[in-house]
Amino acid sequence: MEEETEEKHVYLQVKSIPDFAELNDKVKGILHSCSWLDLFGYDWLQFTWALICLPLGLYILGHNGWQCQLFGAFLLTCYHTCLTARAAHLASHGSLAFSKRWNQFWLTLFGEFLGSFSAKCTHDIHIKYHHPYTNVIGLGDSSTWKAPFLSTYVYMFFAPLALPALAPIVSVKLLIEGSHWRHLFKFCVIFPISIAFHLALLVYVSGFTFFGAVLALYIYRAGLSIPYVHINIFQHIGLSMYSPDDRPPRIYQMASGCMNLWRNVLFDFNFGHSLISCHVEHHLFPKLSDNMCLKVKPVVRAFLTSHGLPYQERSYSSRLAQFLDKYEKLMVHAPPITHLVGIQ
């Protein structure tokens, strides 16, 4: 594979691209040999632990001492992030159950009720655009995560803290712009009930005043918002971008446009393998649960590398250093467009 670069364009010499059906057959063979526990059960076990973090966190948060306050807030952050960032994401892909209706129910519960972001907006942004058009300019290029008017350190370390406040505002804006009145009504009913429910828990279980409960709610919801934003930009931005009229075959598009991050316990639990260490696998097989993404990872890696396709993995810290160093190039300027030439 050879690379030639012109201003705003990158030309890659690619001799051949393997048939996705061959990899798909290998993955299907693994799926057919797996039990319900492999397909969904291990993920649900971790979601159960996340739910347990709610009463534990509320109880510990009610004790005096900054150590108890900090640990209680951490547990509540894990409860919130695991269910809203991880479980809701999998539900949007139909990866929590065989039933489409159950997946829609879990998306409404985890994404809309707990996460305060419209399920309709999640589907439109993530399922209709981001996945089919991964790294396609103007469609699924992750540009919605960019805020070029912000400086490097403001964007990377302060702006993400606004996510809990921005999520419902953006939902309402998008639903109004799309004239999705039924979904807007549903969201406007669910959102205040969720806020009232969680505030009541902080007041009556943890013993906070009303304003103290509002502050605590915001703090634990924003607890992992900084790495959440980082993960979403590290996965795709700075990788190959394509024109809507000149997209490569899907297997090459996903292999070249996605990046895995190295595993760590905190991120694995709260964001899941599909968002961290198996993001390439997730984009190739979006309906797989986190556990199944991890299970098929050796097969996917071996297939891509044996056929000379990209398989990109980096540590979180190395990507963070790269974005801090090249923020303007990655997050402000328009990316170069990649073209494949010489495919036989």
KOLLO-949754 format. One record per residue (C-alpha): residue number from 1; residue in three letters; x, y, z. Coordinates in Angstrom, 3 decimals. Layout:
// KOLLO-949754
SITE NUM ALA X Y Z
...
//
This chain:
// KOLLO-949754
SITE 1 MET 0.000 0.000 0.000
SITE 2 GLU 1.487 3.323 -1.122
SITE 3 GLU 0.375 6.806 -0.148
SITE 4 GLU 0.518 9.991 -2.220
SITE 5 THR -0.590 13.294 -0.714
SITE 6 GLU -1.868 16.479 -2.296
SITE 7 GLU -3.353 19.454 -0.483
SITE 8 LYS -6.677 18.322 1.029
SITE 9 HIS -6.423 14.916 -0.625
SITE 10 VAL -4.672 11.636 0.153
SITE 11 TYR -4.329 8.931 -2.509
SITE 12 LEU -3.730 5.342 -1.390
SITE 13 GLN -2.561 2.625 -3.732
SITE 14 VAL -4.526 -0.510 -2.779
SITE 15 LYS -4.138 -3.679 -4.835
SITE 16 SER -7.118 -5.630 -3.479
SITE 17 ILE -9.720 -5.642 -0.712
SITE 18 PRO -11.061 -8.895 0.750
SITE 19 ASP -14.733 -9.796 0.637
SITE 20 PHE -16.537 -8.871 3.861
SITE 21 ALA -18.671 -12.018 3.485
SITE 22 GLU -15.624 -14.151 4.304
SITE 23 LEU -15.103 -12.400 7.646
SITE 24 ASN -18.847 -12.374 8.262
SITE 25 ASP -18.977 -16.174 7.919
SITE 26 LYS -16.185 -16.566 10.476
SITE 27 VAL -17.998 -14.346 12.974
SITE 28 LYS -21.319 -16.105 12.377
SITE 29 GLY -19.614 -19.398 13.184
SITE 30 ILE -18.584 -18.002 16.573
SITE 31 LEU -22.076 -16.635 17.253
SITE 32 HIS -23.760 -19.956 16.525
SITE 33 SER -21.620 -21.677 19.147
SITE 34 CYS -22.405 -19.149 21.899
SITE 35 SER -24.986 -19.300 24.658
SITE 36 TRP -27.339 -16.520 25.830
SITE 37 LEU -24.825 -15.828 28.579
SITE 38 ASP -22.161 -15.072 25.969
SITE 39 LEU -24.502 -13.099 23.728
SITE 40 PHE -26.124 -10.921 26.395
SITE 41 GLY -25.681 -12.311 29.908
SITE 42 TYR -22.191 -11.063 30.758
SITE 43 ASP -23.149 -7.535 29.766
SITE 44 TRP -26.302 -7.686 31.881
SITE 45 LEU -24.273 -8.883 34.848
SITE 46 GLN -22.243 -5.678 34.676
SITE 47 PHE -25.373 -3.564 34.267
SITE 48 THR -26.679 -5.198 37.431
SITE 49 TRP -23.532 -4.088 39.254
SITE 50 ALA -24.134 -0.579 37.905
SITE 51 LEU -27.668 -0.625 39.327
SITE 52 ILE -26.300 -1.762 42.695
SITE 53 CYS -24.026 1.295 42.642
SITE 54 LEU -27.141 3.509 42.963
SITE 55 PRO -28.299 2.520 46.478
SITE 56 LEU -24.711 2.046 47.659
SITE 57 GLY -23.699 5.450 46.349
SITE 58 LEU -26.721 7.183 47.844
SITE 59 TYR -26.100 5.553 51.227
SITE 60 ILE -22.380 6.369 51.343
SITE 61 LEU -22.960 9.894 50.037
SITE 62 GLY -25.132 10.569 53.076
SITE 63 HIS -22.214 10.074 55.468
SITE 64 ASN -19.945 12.836 56.699
SITE 65 GLY -16.343 13.113 55.546
SITE 66 TRP -14.932 13.994 52.162
SITE 67 GLN -13.756 10.422 51.603
SITE 68 CYS -17.328 9.109 51.865
SITE 69 GLN -18.643 11.958 49.718
SITE 70 LEU -16.041 11.301 47.046
SITE 71 PHE -16.555 7.524 47.015
SITE 72 GLY -20.335 7.881 46.991
SITE 73 ALA -20.156 10.299 44.057
SITE 74 PHE -17.831 7.890 42.227
SITE 75 LEU -20.309 5.026 42.639
SITE 76 LEU -23.153 7.202 41.358
SITE 77 THR -21.013 8.251 38.404
SITE 78 CYS -20.454 4.570 37.567
SITE 79 TYR -24.205 3.906 37.888
SITE 80 HIS -25.057 6.778 35.579
SITE 81 THR -22.299 6.351 32.980
SITE 82 CYS -22.486 2.576 32.625
SITE 83 LEU -26.228 2.653 31.998
SITE 84 THR -26.491 5.834 29.919
SITE 85 ALA -23.287 5.717 27.857
SITE 86 ARG -22.867 1.969 27.595
SITE 87 ALA -26.222 0.192 27.996
SITE 88 ALA -28.169 2.831 26.054
SITE 89 HIS -25.599 2.646 23.250
SITE 90 LEU -25.973 -1.130 22.991
SITE 91 ALA -29.774 -0.873 23.164
SITE 92 SER -29.753 1.550 20.217
SITE 93 HIS -28.037 -1.192 18.193
SITE 94 GLY -30.389 -3.937 19.359
SITE 95 SER -27.578 -5.590 21.314
SITE 96 LEU -29.266 -6.144 24.693
SITE 97 ALA -31.861 -8.724 23.670
SITE 98 PHE -33.213 -10.643 20.704
SITE 99 SER -36.470 -8.668 20.817
SITE 100 LYS -36.632 -5.320 19.000
SITE 101 ARG -39.320 -4.088 21.407
SITE 102 TRP -37.230 -4.903 24.455
SITE 103 ASN -34.257 -3.083 22.989
SITE 104 GLN -36.460 -0.035 22.366
SITE 105 PHE -37.701 -0.217 25.955
SITE 106 TRP -34.143 -0.369 27.311
SITE 107 LEU -33.097 2.548 25.078
SITE 108 THR -35.961 4.636 26.433
SITE 109 LEU -35.139 3.687 30.022
SITE 110 PHE -31.349 4.011 29.877
SITE 111 GLY -30.985 6.732 27.266
SITE 112 GLU -34.046 8.895 27.738
SITE 113 PHE -35.058 8.407 31.385
SITE 114 LEU -31.591 8.028 32.936
SITE 115 GLY -29.506 9.840 30.332
SITE 116 SER -31.841 12.744 29.488
SITE 117 PHE -31.199 12.392 25.755
SITE 118 SER -33.954 11.610 23.273
SITE 119 ALA -34.080 8.024 21.996
SITE 120 LYS -35.253 9.341 18.630
SITE 121 CYS -32.229 11.646 18.375
SITE 122 THR -29.915 8.804 19.390
SITE 123 HIS -31.286 6.640 16.590
SITE 124 ASP -31.141 9.365 13.952
SITE 125 ILE -27.631 10.606 14.801
SITE 126 HIS -25.954 7.316 15.637
SITE 127 ILE -27.765 4.578 13.731
SITE 128 LYS -28.944 6.404 10.591
SITE 129 TYR -25.832 8.507 9.983
SITE 130 HIS -22.748 7.733 12.056
SITE 131 HIS -22.577 3.987 11.442
SITE 132 PRO -23.547 3.741 7.751
SITE 133 TYR -21.455 6.807 6.889
SITE 134 THR -18.503 6.399 9.226
SITE 135 ASN -15.889 9.046 8.378
SITE 136 VAL -17.815 10.219 5.327
SITE 137 ILE -17.534 13.999 5.075
SITE 138 GLY -20.738 15.808 6.002
SITE 139 LEU -22.587 12.677 7.096
SITE 140 GLY -20.832 10.498 9.666
SITE 141 ASP -17.519 12.302 10.074
SITE 142 SER -17.888 13.066 13.821
SITE 143 SER -17.906 16.793 13.059
SITE 144 THR -20.770 17.260 15.531
SITE 145 TRP -18.142 16.772 18.258
SITE 146 LYS -16.082 19.698 16.994
SITE 147 ALA -16.248 23.195 18.492
SITE 148 PRO -13.538 25.150 16.619
SITE 149 PHE -14.358 28.374 18.465
SITE 150 LEU -13.004 26.847 21.704
SITE 151 SER -9.325 26.754 22.574
SITE 152 THR -7.496 23.463 23.074
SITE 153 TYR -7.628 23.171 26.853
SITE 154 VAL -11.111 24.659 27.186
SITE 155 TYR -12.492 22.071 24.765
SITE 156 MET -10.514 19.116 26.069
SITE 157 PHE -10.959 19.643 29.815
SITE 158 PHE -13.770 22.105 30.564
SITE 159 ALA -16.404 22.057 27.813
SITE 160 PRO -17.276 18.360 28.363
SITE 161 LEU -18.499 19.252 31.858
SITE 162 ALA -21.465 20.982 30.201
SITE 163 LEU -22.779 17.709 28.703
SITE 164 PRO -25.423 17.026 31.399
SITE 165 ALA -26.962 20.437 30.747
SITE 166 LEU -26.581 20.311 26.958
SITE 167 ALA -28.087 16.831 26.417
SITE 168 PRO -31.770 17.754 27.032
SITE 169 ILE -31.375 21.132 25.293
SITE 170 VAL -29.933 19.527 22.160
SITE 171 SER -32.668 16.865 22.238
SITE 172 VAL -35.455 19.435 22.295
SITE 173 LYS -33.772 21.500 19.565
SITE 174 LEU -33.347 18.518 17.229
SITE 175 LEU -36.863 17.215 17.830
SITE 176 ILE -38.381 20.621 17.066
SITE 177 GLU -36.244 21.062 13.943
SITE 178 GLY -37.324 17.628 12.719
SITE 179 SER -40.978 18.221 13.621
SITE 180 HIS -40.986 15.040 15.684
SITE 181 TRP -43.833 16.237 17.884
SITE 182 ARG -44.800 12.849 19.314
SITE 183 HIS -41.213 12.161 20.371
SITE 184 LEU -40.905 15.704 21.727
SITE 185 PHE -43.986 15.220 23.905
SITE 186 LYS -42.654 11.875 25.134
SITE 187 PHE -39.272 13.395 25.999
SITE 188 CYS -40.812 16.395 27.754
SITE 189 VAL -42.770 14.008 29.968
SITE 190 ILE -39.933 11.576 30.717
SITE 191 PHE -37.138 14.109 31.313
SITE 192 PRO -38.659 16.051 34.271
SITE 193 ILE -39.878 12.826 35.889
SITE 194 SER -36.331 11.456 35.749
SITE 195 ILE -34.818 14.597 37.257
SITE 196 ALA -37.441 14.691 40.012
SITE 197 PHE -36.896 10.990 40.782
SITE 198 HIS -33.137 11.320 41.156
SITE 199 LEU -33.389 14.555 43.145
SITE 200 ALA -35.841 12.879 45.507
SITE 201 LEU -33.379 10.022 46.076
SITE 202 LEU -30.601 12.476 46.929
SITE 203 VAL -32.877 14.430 49.292
SITE 204 TYR -34.629 11.578 51.092
SITE 205 VAL -31.914 8.909 51.045
SITE 206 SER -28.679 10.911 51.163
SITE 207 GLY -30.098 13.780 53.199
SITE 208 PHE -29.216 16.660 50.882
SITE 209 THR -31.064 19.943 50.702
SITE 210 PHE -32.800 20.607 47.380
SITE 211 PHE -29.986 22.802 46.056
SITE 212 GLY -27.382 20.383 47.401
SITE 213 ALA -29.158 17.561 45.557
SITE 214 VAL -29.137 19.574 42.302
SITE 215 LEU -25.391 20.113 42.653
SITE 216 ALA -24.723 16.452 43.529
SITE 217 LEU -26.846 15.265 40.596
SITE 218 TYR -24.916 17.435 38.168
SITE 219 ILE -21.530 16.450 39.576
SITE 220 TYR -22.035 12.704 39.317
SITE 221 ARG -23.616 12.980 35.861
SITE 222 ALA -20.585 14.948 34.665
SITE 223 GLY -18.114 12.688 36.464
SITE 224 LEU -16.842 10.902 33.352
SITE 225 SER -17.949 13.391 30.712
SITE 226 ILE -14.364 14.439 29.920
SITE 227 PRO -13.157 10.953 28.896
SITE 228 TYR -16.539 10.364 27.204
SITE 229 VAL -15.923 13.258 24.816
SITE 230 HIS -12.287 12.227 24.370
SITE 231 ILE -13.254 8.668 23.455
SITE 232 ASN -15.755 9.849 20.849
SITE 233 ILE -13.197 12.013 19.075
SITE 234 PHE -10.215 9.664 19.502
SITE 235 GLN -12.063 6.815 17.744
SITE 236 HIS -12.437 8.526 14.359
SITE 237 ILE -11.028 12.043 14.020
SITE 238 GLY -7.585 12.153 12.456
SITE 239 LEU -8.178 8.894 10.576
SITE 240 SER -9.071 8.437 6.902
SITE 241 MET -12.036 10.549 5.768
SITE 242 TYR -13.969 9.907 2.566
SITE 243 SER -16.140 11.762 0.094
SITE 244 PRO -19.802 10.695 -0.163
SITE 245 ASP -19.192 10.045 -3.872
SITE 246 ASP -15.970 8.076 -3.443
SITE 247 ARG -16.390 5.685 -0.525
SITE 248 PRO -14.345 2.486 -0.323
SITE 249 PRO -15.909 -0.935 0.271
SITE 250 ARG -17.445 -1.122 3.752
SITE 251 ILE -14.794 -3.402 5.268
SITE 252 TYR -12.039 -0.954 4.290
SITE 253 GLN -14.085 2.073 5.336
SITE 254 MET -14.557 0.705 8.874
SITE 255 ALA -11.026 -0.669 9.223
SITE 256 SER -9.423 2.601 8.173
SITE 257 GLY -11.900 4.943 9.841
SITE 258 CYS -12.032 3.425 13.342
SITE 259 MET -9.521 3.042 16.146
SITE 260 ASN -9.458 0.839 19.234
SITE 261 LEU -8.184 2.183 22.537
SITE 262 TRP -6.254 0.019 24.966
SITE 263 ARG -8.271 -1.549 27.754
SITE 264 ASN -8.530 -0.299 31.310
SITE 265 VAL -10.948 -1.388 34.032
SITE 266 LEU -12.673 1.969 34.548
SITE 267 PHE -13.398 2.537 30.868
SITE 268 ASP -14.306 -1.100 30.184
SITE 269 PHE -16.995 -1.035 32.867
SITE 270 ASN -18.446 2.391 32.138
SITE 271 PHE -18.158 2.629 28.352
SITE 272 GLY -17.853 -0.998 27.283
SITE 273 HIS -15.645 -2.857 24.827
SITE 274 SER -17.614 -1.626 21.805
SITE 275 LEU -16.592 1.955 22.607
SITE 276 ILE -13.078 1.236 23.883
SITE 277 SER -10.999 -1.775 22.886
SITE 278 CYS -13.304 -3.228 20.188
SITE 279 HIS -14.499 -0.190 18.286
SITE 280 VAL -13.301 -1.570 14.956
SITE 281 GLU -15.208 -4.787 15.643
SITE 282 HIS -18.262 -2.789 16.732
SITE 283 HIS -18.392 -0.855 13.459
SITE 284 LEU -18.003 -4.007 11.404
SITE 285 PHE -20.610 -5.895 13.467
SITE 286 PRO -22.730 -3.246 15.245
SITE 287 LYS -25.344 -5.656 16.622
SITE 288 LEU -22.866 -7.558 18.798
SITE 289 SER -22.870 -7.072 22.565
SITE 290 ASP -19.727 -5.890 24.326
SITE 291 ASN -18.805 -9.408 25.361
SITE 292 MET -19.228 -10.718 21.830
SITE 293 CYS -17.145 -7.864 20.384
SITE 294 LEU -14.352 -8.963 22.692
SITE 295 LYS -14.897 -12.605 21.724
SITE 296 VAL -14.602 -12.015 17.971
SITE 297 LYS -11.742 -9.512 18.268
SITE 298 PRO -8.886 -12.033 17.641
SITE 299 VAL -10.634 -13.281 14.495
SITE 300 VAL -11.275 -9.775 13.177
SITE 301 ARG -7.740 -8.604 13.914
SITE 302 ALA -6.185 -11.660 12.267
SITE 303 PHE -8.399 -11.330 9.180
SITE 304 LEU -7.728 -7.627 8.635
SITE 305 THR -3.983 -7.799 9.210
SITE 306 SER -3.540 -10.936 7.104
SITE 307 HIS -5.168 -9.135 4.155
SITE 308 GLY -3.098 -5.991 4.607
SITE 309 LEU -5.971 -3.859 5.901
SITE 310 PRO -5.494 -1.307 8.693
SITE 311 TYR -6.104 -2.393 12.281
SITE 312 GLN -5.507 0.624 14.469
SITE 313 GLU -4.964 0.526 18.232
SITE 314 ARG -3.550 3.206 20.505
SITE 315 SER -3.497 4.039 24.185
SITE 316 TYR -5.802 6.706 25.585
SITE 317 SER -2.827 8.710 26.805
SITE 318 SER -1.084 8.692 23.409
SITE 319 ARG -4.224 9.902 21.628
SITE 320 LEU -4.710 12.582 24.277
SITE 321 ALA -1.147 13.795 23.737
SITE 322 GLN -1.704 13.810 19.972
SITE 323 PHE -4.887 15.901 20.228
SITE 324 LEU -3.313 18.356 22.636
SITE 325 ASP -0.348 18.759 20.313
SITE 326 LYS -2.293 18.929 17.018
SITE 327 TYR -5.661 20.263 18.189
SITE 328 GLU -5.977 22.891 15.468
SITE 329 LYS -5.171 20.451 12.681
SITE 330 LEU -7.513 17.759 14.013
SITE 331 MET -10.403 19.770 15.460
SITE 332 VAL -10.413 23.100 13.599
SITE 333 HIS -9.246 22.615 10.015
SITE 334 ALA -11.122 20.495 7.496
SITE 335 PRO -9.576 17.014 7.157
SITE 336 PRO -8.010 15.758 3.924
SITE 337 ILE -10.142 13.397 1.836
SITE 338 THR -8.775 9.910 1.185
SITE 339 HIS -9.119 8.222 -2.210
SITE 340 LEU -8.271 4.599 -3.005
SITE 341 VAL -6.657 3.913 -6.365
SITE 342 GLY -5.510 0.738 -8.065
SITE 343 ILE -8.169 -1.596 -6.610
SITE 344 GLN -8.519 -4.732 -8.694
//
